[in-house]
Amino acid sequence: MHFVEAKGILTSNNGLNGMNIYRGCSHGCIYCDSRSTCYQFTHPFEDIEVKKNAPELLEKALRSKQKKCMIGTGAMSDPYMHCEETLCLTRRCLEIILQYGFGVTVLTKSDRIMRDIDLFDEINKKAKSVVQMTLTTYDDDLCKIIEPNVCNTKRRIEVLEEMNKRGIPTIVWLTPILPYINDNEENIMAILRECARVKVKGIICFDMGLTLREGDREYYYAALDKYFPGMKNKYIRIYGNSYNVPSPDSDKLMSIFRRFCNKHHIMYTPEDCFAYLAEFPKTYEQLNIFEV
């Protein structure tokens, strides 16, 4: 872990203002796209870069904004990695978002988010908060292999359930689905049934498969050699150096996914989910006009 003084913290994308407090990750997920060389990391991925002035930058940015909006974090690096336990930068940023009346959405795989459920609750009462969770496999043993340093799927579902009890909306990322590893109907249905049970607002799934590019591909293939002997050669034979690596059963699984979401009234198109994440409640936007 090393510390830097960042020059800025917010970037705008489709109406959602995103921030990354950390760069790199300690979760160790074998498929992580953030390892790709296109992101131009100048340090080892596990040597977490910490933007130590993130709260100050965020406060300055929010103070200057004339219109309230949603602030998102977690797209590149999980805001609830191990280092957050002691640094508490994510919590401090949530306190600032609450103070200035903005909304927030956070994407994570970690149950450390439960530490801050009080803040998500308060933000949701005054504006809007959305908790996003990535779910890939319902198999605990497989989860330990592909996502080794983070809580398992069942614990993440418990987090979603607790958020729902507070009235905090949730979105699930059903991705990536690894060909010949977790791309089976039993796994997909187990996750979907739990999503319905805990009443998630939406599920994002672009396709049943994953993406691989330079940096990410090499790390993933090394993990395949270690945990799934012979699988790397199968990938190379079928997919070559393709960026998109779809499951051979993608069409079937996507059809199951869509039918399930329609039946249970769960939002599922990426366009609808992203629009929901970026939407700041108009009621609170109108109330904020009268703020001093």
C-alpha positions in Angstrom: 0.0 0.0 0.0 1.3 3.5 -0.8 -0.2 7.0 -0.6 -0.6 9.7 -3.2 -2.0 13.2 -3.4 -4.6 13.1 -6.2 -5.4 16.1 -8.3 -9.0 15.3 -8.8 -11.6 12.7 -7.6 -14.8 12.9 -9.7 -15.4 11.9 -13.4 -18.7 12.1 -15.1 -20.1 9.2 -17.1 -23.8 9.0 -18.3 -25.0 11.3 -15.6 -23.2 9.4 -12.8 -20.2 11.1 -11.1 -17.7 8.3 -10.4 -14.8 8.3 -8.0 -12.0 5.8 -7.2 -10.5 6.3 -3.7 -8.2 3.3 -4.3 -6.3 1.9 -7.3 -5.5 -1.8 -7.3 -7.2 -4.5 -5.2 -6.5 -7.2 -2.6 -9.5 -9.4 -3.3 -7.4 -11.6 -5.7 -10.3 -12.4 -8.1 -8.8 -14.5 -10.9 -10.8 -12.8 -13.7 -10.3 -9.1 -12.7 -10.4 -6.8 -15.8 -8.8 -4.0 -13.8 -5.5 -5.8 -14.1 -5.5 -5.1 -17.9 -2.6 -3.1 -19.1 -4.9 -0.6 -20.8 -5.4 1.0 -17.3 -1.7 1.8 -17.2 -0.9 0.8 -13.6 2.6 1.9 -12.7 2.7 -0.2 -9.6 1.9 -3.9 -8.8 -1.8 -4.4 -8.7 -1.8 -5.7 -5.1 0.2 -2.6 -3.9 -2.9 -0.5 -3.3 -2.6 3.1 -4.3 -4.5 5.2 -1.8 -5.7 8.7 -2.7 -5.2 10.1 0.8 -6.8 13.4 0.0 -9.9 11.9 -1.5 -12.3 13.3 1.2 -10.9 16.8 0.8 -11.2 16.6 -3.0 -14.7 15.3 -2.8 -15.9 18.0 -0.4 -14.4 20.7 -2.7 -16.1 19.1 -5.7 -19.5 18.8 -4.1 -19.5 22.2 -2.6 -19.0 23.7 -6.0 -21.8 21.7 -7.7 -25.0 23.6 -8.3 -27.1 20.6 -9.0 -27.4 17.5 -6.8 -26.5 14.1 -8.4 -25.5 10.6 -7.8 -21.9 9.8 -6.7 -20.7 6.3 -7.6 -17.7 4.3 -6.5 -16.4 0.8 -7.0 -16.2 0.5 -10.8 -12.4 0.1 -10.9 -11.4 -0.8 -7.4 -13.5 -2.1 -4.5 -14.0 0.6 -1.9 -14.2 -2.0 0.8 -10.9 -3.7 0.5 -8.9 -4.8 3.6 -7.2 -1.4 3.9 -10.5 0.4 4.3 -10.9 -1.2 7.8 -8.2 1.1 9.1 -8.1 4.0 6.6 -11.9 4.6 6.6 -11.7 6.8 3.5 -14.8 5.4 2.0 -16.7 6.1 5.2 -15.4 9.6 5.3 -16.5 10.2 1.7 -20.0 8.8 2.5 -20.2 11.3 5.4 -19.4 14.1 3.0 -22.0 12.9 0.5 -24.6 12.9 3.3 -23.6 16.3 4.6 -24.0 17.9 1.1 -27.2 16.1 0.2 -26.0 14.0 -2.7 -26.9 10.4 -3.6 -24.6 7.5 -3.6 -24.2 4.1 -5.2 -21.4 1.7 -4.3 -20.3 -1.5 -6.1 -18.5 -4.1 -3.9 -18.0 -7.8 -3.1 -17.3 -7.2 0.6 -19.4 -7.5 3.7 -17.3 -4.7 5.2 -20.0 -2.4 3.7 -22.2 -3.4 6.6 -20.0 -1.2 8.8 -21.5 1.8 7.0 -25.1 0.7 6.7 -26.0 3.6 9.0 -24.7 6.1 6.5 -26.4 4.4 3.5 -29.6 4.5 5.5 -29.3 8.2 6.2 -28.4 9.1 2.7 -31.3 7.0 1.4 -33.7 8.9 3.6 -32.5 12.3 2.5 -31.7 11.5 -1.2 -30.9 8.0 -2.6 -28.4 5.3 -2.0 -28.0 2.1 -4.0 -25.8 -0.9 -3.0 -24.5 -3.0 -5.8 -23.0 -6.5 -5.2 -21.2 -8.8 -7.6 -22.4 -12.4 -7.5 -20.7 -15.0 -9.7 -21.0 -18.5 -8.1 -23.2 -20.0 -5.5 -20.6 -22.8 -4.8 -18.6 -21.9 -1.7 -15.6 -24.0 -2.7 -15.5 -22.5 -6.2 -15.9 -19.0 -4.7 -12.7 -19.6 -2.6 -10.8 -20.3 -5.8 -12.1 -17.5 -8.1 -12.6 -14.8 -5.4 -10.2 -15.9 -2.7 -9.8 -12.9 -0.4 -13.4 -11.8 0.0 -16.6 -13.1 1.6 -18.6 -15.8 -0.2 -21.8 -15.3 -2.2 -24.0 -16.4 0.6 -22.7 -13.7 2.9 -23.1 -11.1 0.1 -26.7 -12.2 -0.2 -27.1 -11.7 3.5 -25.8 -8.1 3.0 -28.4 -7.5 0.2 -31.1 -8.8 2.5 -30.1 -6.5 5.3 -30.0 -3.5 2.9 -33.5 -4.4 1.8 -34.8 -4.5 5.4 -33.6 -0.9 5.6 -35.4 0.1 2.4 -32.0 0.5 0.6 -32.4 -0.6 -3.1 -29.9 -3.1 -4.4 -28.5 -4.0 -7.8 -26.6 -7.3 -8.5 -23.9 -7.8 -11.1 -24.2 -11.3 -12.4 -20.8 -11.3 -14.0 -18.4 -12.7 -15.0 -19.7 -16.1 -15.8 -16.6 -18.2 -16.6 -17.0 -20.7 -19.5 -16.8 -24.3 -18.5 -16.5 -23.3 -14.8 -19.6 -21.6 -13.5 -21.7 -21.3 -16.7 -24.4 -23.8 -15.8 -28.1 -23.5 -15.2 -27.9 -24.8 -11.6 -25.5 -22.0 -10.6 -27.4 -19.3 -12.4 -30.8 -20.3 -11.0 -29.4 -20.6 -7.5 -28.2 -17.0 -7.6 -31.4 -15.7 -9.4 -33.7 -17.4 -6.8 -31.8 -15.7 -4.0 -32.0 -12.3 -5.8 -35.7 -12.7 -6.0 -36.0 -13.7 -2.3 -34.1 -10.7 -1.1 -36.0 -8.4 -3.5 -33.1 -6.9 -5.5 -34.1 -4.0 -7.7 -32.2 -5.0 -10.7 -29.6 -7.5 -12.1 -26.9 -6.5 -14.6 -25.8 -9.2 -16.9 -24.3 -8.2 -20.3 -23.8 -11.8 -21.4 -22.9 -15.2 -20.0 -19.2 -15.1 -20.3 -16.2 -12.9 -19.5 -13.8 -10.5 -21.2 -10.0 -11.0 -21.4 -7.3 -8.6 -22.6 -3.6 -8.1 -22.1 -2.6 -8.3 -18.4 -6.0 -9.7 -17.3 -5.7 -12.7 -19.7 -2.2 -13.8 -18.4 -3.3 -13.7 -14.8 -6.5 -15.6 -15.5 -4.6 -18.2 -17.5 -2.1 -18.7 -14.7 -5.0 -19.3 -12.3 -6.6 -21.8 -14.8 -3.3 -23.7 -14.9 -3.2 -23.8 -11.1 -6.8 -24.7 -10.3 -8.3 -26.2 -13.5 -5.6 -28.2 -15.3 -6.0 -28.3 -19.1 -8.6 -25.5 -19.1 -6.2 -22.9 -20.4 -5.4 -24.9 -23.5 -9.2 -25.4 -24.1 -9.7 -21.6 -23.9 -6.8 -20.9 -26.3 -8.2 -23.5 -28.7 -11.7 -22.2 -28.7 -11.3 -18.4 -28.1 -7.7 -17.6 -29.2 -7.0 -14.0 -28.1 -10.6 -12.8 -28.3 -11.7 -10.0 -26.0 -15.2 -11.5 -25.7 -15.2 -15.0 -24.2 -18.8 -16.2 -24.2 -20.1 -19.4 -22.6 -21.1 -22.0 -25.2 -24.5 -21.9 -23.5 -24.8 -18.2 -23.4 -28.0 -18.0 -25.5 -29.8 -20.6 -23.3 -28.6 -19.0 -20.0 -29.5 -15.5 -21.1 -33.0 -16.7 -22.1 -33.4 -18.3 -18.6 -32.1 -15.0 -17.0 -34.5 -12.8 -18.9 -37.6 -15.0 -18.3 -36.8 -15.2 -14.6 -36.4 -11.4 -14.3 -39.6 -10.7 -16.2 -41.5 -13.2 -14.0 -40.2 -11.6 -10.8 -40.4 -8.0 -12.0 -36.7 -7.5 -11.7 -35.1 -4.8 -13.8 -32.5 -6.4 -16.0 -31.4 -4.5 -19.1 -28.1 -2.7 -18.6 -29.7 0.5 -20.0 -32.5 0.5 -17.4 -30.2 -0.4 -14.6 -27.6 2.3 -15.4 -30.4 4.9 -15.9 -31.7 4.0 -12.4 -28.3 4.3 -10.8 -27.7 7.7 -12.3 -31.1 9.1 -11.6 -31.3 11.6 -8.7 -34.7 11.8 -7.1 -36.6 14.8 -8.4 -38.4 15.4 -5.1 -35.1 16.0 -3.3 -33.7 17.9 -6.3 -36.6 20.4 -6.0 -36.1 20.6 -2.2 -32.4 21.4 -2.6 -33.3 24.6 -4.5 -34.3 26.1 -1.3 -31.1 25.2 0.6 -29.1 28.1 1.9 
